[in-house]
Amino acid sequence: MDHNKTETLKRIISEGSSYRSLFFNHPDAIYVMDIKGNHIDANPSFERLSGYKIEELAGVSRDRISPPESENRRVQFIEDVLAGRSVSEAMAFYHKDGSVKHAQVTYIPITEGDDVVGIYGIAKDVTDKVIIEQELQQTQEKYQVLAEHAQDLITTCAIDGELLYVSPSVRALLGYEPEEVAGKSFKSYCYPGDYPDPLLISNIGHGCKMRVLHKDGHYIWMETLAKPVTGEHGKITQIVSISRDITQQKDADRRLRESRERYKSLFEYNPAAVYSLDLEGNYSAVNSNMVQMLDIPRSKLIGQSFLSNLDKRERQKGETGFELVKQGKPQYYETRVVNSSGRKIEVSVTNVPIIIDNEVVGVYGIVSDITERKEYTERIQELSKQHELILNTVTEGIYGLDADGITMFMNPAAASMFGYEAHEFIGKSSHPIIHHTRADGSYFPKEECPIHMTVLDGHARSVTEDVFWRKDGSSFLVQYQVTPIIDEGQIRGAVVVFNDVTGEREIVRAKETAELAAQAKSEFLSRVSHEIRTPMNGIVGMTELLVGTDLSEEQREYAQIIQESGDALLNILNDILDFSKLESGKMALAYEPFSLRKMLEQVAELFKPRADEKHLDIRFRLNPNIPDYMAGDSMRIRQILVNLVGNALKFTDQGSIDVTVDIIKGSKPEDSVLDFAVQDTGIGIPADKQDQLFQSFSQLHPVINRKYGGTGLGLVISKRLVEIMGGSISVESTEGEGSVFRFAIPTTRVEASGEKSASEFQHDRTRQSDKVAMRILVAEDHPVNRKILQEYLEKLGYEADVCTNGVEAIDAISQNAYDIVLMDIHMPVMDGLKATNLLHRLIPEDRIPPIIAVTGNSRREDKEACLEIGMRDFISKPVMLSELKRVLQQWGPSDEPRIGPS
């Protein structure tokens, strides 16, 4: 029956000549389907719309033409048409090139008598319209998100001020719910007289300021920027505004005005004579007390040099002090001024720089009349002679100050401890001479000094530990008591009694100094490590790339020498850093399951090329009774083994090297001791030299040193590592015949499980991902390191995008889908750790690619910091091609779950 309907359909198509003309020339795609939905005929517009010719469709799977949802709807439409109903709806479909298109599709039944024998399909391309609608929808959604999460208040008002929309930030800013204020007039919330014409504020570029009523009844200041929304014919229909809380700014302006008023009051009504000078030393302002002291009119003083009022014998001191204060150094000194009637007045002067934007623009001065006080001080000094004998006999240091902190007397014990003659000290301010610096080395302001505070407030003070400074620049620890001198209810000064307590603190200080020195050494070595590893990365990396190029024999020989020298330098650096950690007690151990067999395979692979080069047999034997997995610090055990095997290869020119590992079972089934032995047929060690082997920086003979090199740290590091793991190390050797180094380490057996270990799983991964394409980002600011990484990646068959700081890395990762990111830790603008932290806060986790740290820091704690911040693995500088290949294989695209760093 269906076959007959199809033949009828073909006849109908062939008989309609006028239909064919319309069919072929219509701009929309028109096509004919049989009752099963198979395409029988189509016009040229169909091919333009879909990319397919009608005869190509027969061999194309439906899932390459329609998305599942569209295909399901198409099947339903066909059923509707076969029931005699026409349908029309927008549908998505795939173009031949794979892109998604959208069309308004109409299905119409083709009938012969009462039977539906086929289906007309008419498809109008509406792709552009759909895309525009989608973009509009996205724009609206973005605006909605912005409005919903903005901290500023966003509103939409009608021309008459009715609030049509209020953003949720109104809760935090004004205490209202959005629905409480929507529909009400904005004017009703404004302080009377503050509300502007909405049409006017929309044309003010800097906005307007107004007070707005908070729900709890008080007003807050807000700055509003408004923009009109125009409708047809350019008529303004709405006003969109953004308002920001500027209450704090208004308060700051008010406080600034108050501060200016306070300064003005302090200047004019200060009980002392106050003035300001320009940089030429001329008065720019004086208060009434200054006018009264000099008995010169204010108008005449302004513009006059301050030197003209000094006693002629004091002008040199005044000029010197003024030059110092212009350099930003406050000055405190005593001098003598002469008023208009010729009267000489003893004064104390305080001159401080006026600094604006880090530039001295003038000088502020305070002058106090001390004529009477100086006369009183002279009488005190006269009386003090009577007590001089008593002061000279006590062992405590004693000195006295007047009310300005000027030293009036000092006993011999004090002068001796300070390293001054008494006459060098008397008449000078004591604080800047002996008390200018705190115990931690920081500047000690006079205003915070307990001695100065006692002079000001008259309260006695006792200080158990402080620092005084000697004439030669050295310091000593003191404890002191400061007692005020009070006469007739007036504070006339203070007496300080002190003792040198340096000896009591020496032991504590020595301990603290040693600890600080050890910490400084550790930090210095860490910094040096990073700084050395950066150029080392260039040397080792570029040399490895150079060796891989076409070179003459002579060039290859030179390149290999550079490569060997770089490797040797890197080994020296690692030895020094390890030794430093061991010396400072900061070498941390990490106990975890590991495969001893795989460790030996790695060591064998490491030394095989060198052994082959020297024509030596190197053999590894493992007791078959040793379990597959043991618990211990595999990295440190491997380091010891590499040190010993490396030494054996260095000092052996013929014969063989045998590495054996045995197990000694403990009393408990899970406790064991691994016994390692490294035996060589090398030069051996004289019996009288063997006790020097495990000493720091020891090398046994100058000739051997020159031939074989090294730091002399390898064995001492190995010994320390063995000991902190609870083991022991020893040597047996005969000169000229060879040596056997043995070390034993306690360890724990780990029960094997049926699941694959992490390392076995990762070998599987390597084979699966060898040919997987990857998109890689390199974030590295150093041009040489960046070049090396790009060249290495090119050797491995990959290309990479590059950026030079953390901000650029965040931007690149936000906009592109990377499979892996190589992130340098130390970069300008933003470092790798901060960039990684921000990425995990800004971007969904499933969109963040594996980030691999590239760092010159080799300390375990540095690497742990990388992992804690969200990085997945790390490569130490200098970067090795093998390490780079490992992380690409381990973290590149794969269907398998990823595991941590191996």
Secondary structure, DSSP 8 states (H G I E B T S, - for coil): -HHHHHHHHHHHHHH-HHHHHHHHH-SSEEEEE-TTS-EEEE-HHHHHHHS--GGGGGGS-GGGTS-HHHHHHHHHHHHHHHTT--EEEEEEEE-TTS-EEEEEEEEEEEEETTEEEEEEEEEEE-HHHHHHHHHHHHHHHHHHHHHHH-SSEEEEEETT-BEEEE-TTHHHHHS--HHHHTTSBGGGGB-TTT---HHHHTT-TT-EEEEEE-TTS-EEEEEEEEEEEE-GGG-EEEEEEEEEE-HHHHHHHHHHHHHHHHHHHHHHH-SSEEEEE-TTSBEEEE-HHHHHHHT--HHHHTTSBGGGGB-GGGHHHHHHHHHHHHTT--EEEEEEEE-TT--EEEEEEEEEEEEETTEEEEEEEEEEE-HHHHHHHHHHHHHHGGGHHHHHH-SSEEEEEETTSBEEEE-HHHHHHHT--HHHHTTSBSHHHHSSB-TTS-B--GGG-HHHHHHHH---EEEEEEEEE-TTS-EEEEEEEEEEEEETTEEEEEEEEEEE-HHHHHHHHHHHHHHHHHHHHHHHHHHHHHHHHHHHHHHHHHHHHHHTS---HHHHHHHHHHHHHHHHHHHHHHHHHHHHHHHHT------EEE-HHHHHHHHHHHHHHHHHHTT-EEEEEE-TTS-SEEEE-HHHHHHHHHHHHHHHHHT-SSSEEEEEEEEEE-SSTTEEEEEEEEEE-SS---GGGGGGTTSTT--S-HHHHHHH---S-HHHHHHHHHHHTT-EEEEEEETTTEEEEEEEEEEEEE---SS--HHHHHHHHHHHHTT----EEEE---HHHHHHHHHHHHHTT--EEEESSHHHHHHHHHHS--SEEEEESS-SSS-HHHHHHHHHHHS-GGG---EEEEES---HHHHHHHHHTT--EEEESS--HHHHHHHHHHHSS-SS------
